[in-house]
Amino acid sequence: MSPPRESPPVRRLDDWDRDRLLDLADEFETPLYVLDVERVRENYRRIATAFPDAHVMYAAKAHTGRAVLTALLDAGADIECAARGELQRAIDAGADPNTLQYTAVNPPAEDLDYAVSLAADYPGLTITAGAMDTFDRLASRGYDGRVAIRVNPGIGTGHHEKVATGKDAKFGIPANAVAETAADVDGRFDLVGVHGHVGSGVLQDDLDDHCRALGTIADLAREVETATGRSLEFVDVGGGLGVPYHEEQAPLDIEHVADRIREAVGEFDGTLALEPGRYVVADAELILTRVNTRKETDAATVIGVDASLATLIRPAMFDAYHPISNITAPERTHDPVSVGGPCCTSADVFCTDRPVARPERGDILAIGNAGAYGYELANQFHSQPRPAEVVVDGEETHIGRRRETLADVTRLEER
Ligand SMILES: *Cc1c(COP(=O)(O)O)cnc(C)c1O
């Protein structure tokens, strides 16, 4: 493996090779996901370098593409999975099941069956649960292997209410029930860790709250050690590290974040574990989309494109901002426009009243920071086949996932 190189803390839309993107749009059509797998490696290496003693697991749900998983496994990352499909895909990509961590949130029976049978052959697998009921369901399947208790510190953080898991009762054992749960779980399983994941998209301004929550998770880990008289292997503080989606936002200073997190966790003999998702993949991917309609009204200039909320749902779902640039003609005057897709809902809009270099029919727009929860949340609303993803790796280009056809959309229909 080549030695880690210095990499910039964020990649902005302007940092991509515009000519190459235009060629890709011509060759592979639009809408098109473009993933730069070297950027995925760089993002992982920055975390691994900032946390040399930590166990870094990539949270697969941010982007489960084979190219991402393989690159990260090769770079030395382990993988955190939250569903059986993710476990399966991590294994298909080459992960040793003994290194996998499965986080069970309201797990379907099939997921528990899968994880338990996997653990029978690979006892290194760790299962994290955040409800006594889930532990009971594991025990009823004869499981007595490695578990971690997911705790709820009562503090959520992040870019949107819908990702602030740390104070949502859905996630984790409430702080005041952790010691009692631990005493019970300790007798029935191999209790190896305490786990928490409190929010997502954390930037500098959220760091105080985030670290307060992580401090509480670490306190709960110490409480578990006291309650059980056992030394835990790890305290896992989850993911959540953010990337700047707005051009004017500063990227995290990852060395500073590492210091703050270590300070927040404090004295702990076991390993610190982390599960970054977004940070690893967000700025490694963008979407290319072609302008099909330009309409000027008194209220707005409306630009219609061939990507939609089916391609990227984050703006509709989380009010997320994604940078947008006209890469066909970046030199044109920037006038305020709204950009949206072909779906019949007002939620299908990537931006409103945003200055973009005057988009004309046929232009290619790039939508940045689409790597995390982008393709992963893509859907087929309006019977739209999901787009292709091309993977660039240095000079090389290959198809990560082919473009769906209408036959793919209707494949499961019974006649
Ligand atoms: C989603 C999730 C992560 C990753 O979160 P990011 O904000 O993408 O870093 C990590 N751990 C768990 C348990 C998760 O559910």
The ligand as an SDF file (V2000), in Angstrom:
LIG
                    3D

 15 15  0  0  0  0  0  0  0  0999 V2000
  -25.7960    6.0310   10.1450 C   0  0  0  0  0  0  0  0  0  0  0  0
  -24.9120    5.4600   11.1850 C   0  0  0  0  0  0  0  0  0  0  0  0
  -23.5430    5.7770   11.1960 C   0  0  0  0  0  0  0  0  0  0  0  0
  -22.9060    6.7310   10.2270 C   0  0  0  0  0  0  0  0  0  0  0  0
  -23.3570    8.0250   10.3670 O   0  0  0  0  0  0  0  0  0  0  0  0
  -22.6770    9.1950    9.5060 P   0  0  0  0  0  0  0  0  0  0  0  0
  -23.3730   10.4160    9.9500 O   0  0  0  0  0  0  0  0  0  0  0  0
  -22.9180    8.8760    8.0910 O   0  0  0  0  0  0  0  0  0  0  0  0
  -21.2290    9.2000    9.8530 O   0  0  0  0  0  0  0  0  0  0  0  0
  -22.7480    5.1810   12.1540 C   0  0  0  0  0  0  0  0  0  0  0  0
  -23.2730    4.3160   13.0640 N   0  0  0  0  0  0  0  0  0  0  0  0
  -24.5730    3.9940   13.0710 C   0  0  0  0  0  0  0  0  0  0  0  0
  -25.0750    3.0410   14.0770 C   0  0  0  0  0  0  0  0  0  0  0  0
  -25.4450    4.5420   12.1440 C   0  0  0  0  0  0  0  0  0  0  0  0
  -26.7370    4.2360   12.1690 O   0  0  0  0  0  0  0  0  0  0  0  0
  1  2  1  0
  2  3  1  0
  2 14  2  0
  3  4  1  0
  3 10  2  0
  4  5  1  0
  5  6  1  0
  6  7  2  0
  6  8  1  0
  6  9  1  0
 10 11  1  0
 11 12  2  0
 12 13  1  0
 12 14  1  0
 14 15  1  0
M  END
$$$$
